[in-house]
């Protein structure tokens, strides 16, 4: 695909480059999952010969994505410059050359470009990203970087943790100043949520979260977040988020609400918190996600604590009770007994109901 894209770009006189994370990862010898290609010109003609390679989608900025069965993604975008009308807002973009495109980026290690057809110039590395990678340093490209885009504070933690980098002096100063002046508040909750989720997708999120806490930036996501390494044993981002919320207790549901999650997802993550607060088994079967969260949050819970009532209306009627408000009350008692471990099996549940009756 890269060769065909390169040849097409050459024919069109529109130089094309590998850019961003894939260049960084190649230099580090890390397998690349997502490939970004920046084109100094329109993307569409470049894709003409590539249609067979996979699905493609365009957005209104003329970007395109090819997806492959193994999960590899190749994104094409026109080289652009960005202007931030106000701190934390989304940038206004306009076409520009590769140099401006590199300058609009977050860190020197992410601001390198490899021409698809190398005419002898080799890697474009105007900010010294390759050396910084070798030295283990994270550098912003200009002092206003974190104010323009405060999500970079969270990205800094992610990259510093993942590649074991330290923040260069000026970068740390700019970051501290941006946090002190509260710039993360200028970012929408949805964007902050996405940054948190991307941290939760990391192999080991503890280190990035710890850095953010040390920098005073975690409070903008939610004050009082707590975690242990064990909370991240499941690789699933939602289970991990559920555990962060669970540890907040009563503050968990408002935290989840503040993240503006899709309704069903929020429900699944709130459910374990509610059950633990009420100390009772669920009325309905728990979703896989709710189960995953609560089992990890409270590993000692008896299995019956996570099951709907082990006896129900049919049993109560067999015991001679007429359906009515008492039903609900009795089943509620049963849920509590299941939670506490007093009732473990359907026969114990029947005996329990008979006993109270
Ligand atoms: N980028 C940026 N500022 C942002 C987001 C992205 O400058 N707030 C630029 C960086 O050059 C980055 C590239 O866009 O390398 C692609 O963004 P993304 O896919 O988020 O980053 P990756 O570096 O590919 O990170 P990852 O390895 O986590 O996918």
Boltz pocket constraint, residues with backbone or C-beta under 6 A from the ligand:
constraints:
  - pocket:
      binder: B
      contacts: [[A, 19], [A, 20], [A, 21], [A, 22], [A, 34], [A, 36], [A, 104], [A, 105], [A, 106], [A, 107], [A, 110], [A, 111], [A, 149], [A, 151], [A, 152], [A, 155]]
      max_distance: 6.0
